[in-house]
């Protein structure tokens, strides 16, 4: 028995991580391609890209159009006379980067893809958590960039630098929702659920997406297809000690406000306890991020790849506003929608937020339409 890697090493997908039952020095390993496939998420949404490149057979020189690379990288490769078909991409999902092309041109990097079949890819070893004293009497703490934190980072890079984001912010009067929530709390407590503002916002989101269905979906870039869904599976950003998680309330369009409140509580507890399952973190068609209880006026969230949009929810507070020519105090908030501008235009974003505002400022309409 042996472990062919150092403790703390980041091992690329498909490589052997432990050898058990060695017989006369012969080791038989099952290729990663033969491993059983993971269960598909409910909405068939692709998962976040795996940061480590997977070993692939060499591609013919004429297959450069199939190589994942940006136009700028392709132009650089042409100028330097580099064949993209023999360069191993180190970017998200195996994307060939400018550094890969420069390394191939200089002979110092960008190993040919045929070499990846026999030679394991190597990365600098991540340092364990240590404290290093400095001459000034202070110190520094180094934390290994891996695990959930690295997965979050890789997903954010893949989204932020492949999607042209744009954000639209709307001011919404939540006074009537505030009053409805207050009146509904006893009934919610009788059902054993904690009723926050978020289930009301989710209900409005479901109703709004019926009228703006182009926002509820994903962009399958590999097949150049936009996939829209009739069911709404809402992911919600969950702040945990281990990092950001996005549990998913499946078929939110079939749930009542109380039912969504119950799922919010259950999934939030499972996420913070570490008992949440892979399936409960997969298959969202749109995501909500809410930092209102922590602070901040509003933000420009990054889209949860490969979805088309993310709704930002922020703090609700008393503000003076003008109603019928008089200054009154109302429960006001800002909400934002960040969208993939390749798929959704600014006009549709404004119309969507107008619908959200109308539904939330008139909860009776929300209940009827949702």
URHU-V746283 format. One record per helix or strand of 2 or more residues. SS is the DSSP state (helix for helix, strand for strand). FROM is the first residue (numbers start at 1). LEN is the number of residues. If there is no record, write none. Layout:
BEGIN
<<SS/FROM/LEN> <SS/FROM/LEN>>
END
This chain:
BEGIN
<<helix/32/3> <helix/61/6> <helix/71/10> <helix/84/3> <helix/92/3> <helix/98/9> <helix/115/4> <strand/130/4> <strand/139/4> <helix/147/14> <strand/165/9> <helix/175/16> <helix/198/14> <helix/213/3> <strand/217/4> <helix/221/3> <strand/225/4> <strand/234/7> <strand/243/7> <helix/252/3> <helix/257/17> <helix/279/3> <strand/286/5> <strand/309/5> <strand/317/7> <strand/326/15> <helix/346/16> <helix/363/7>>
END
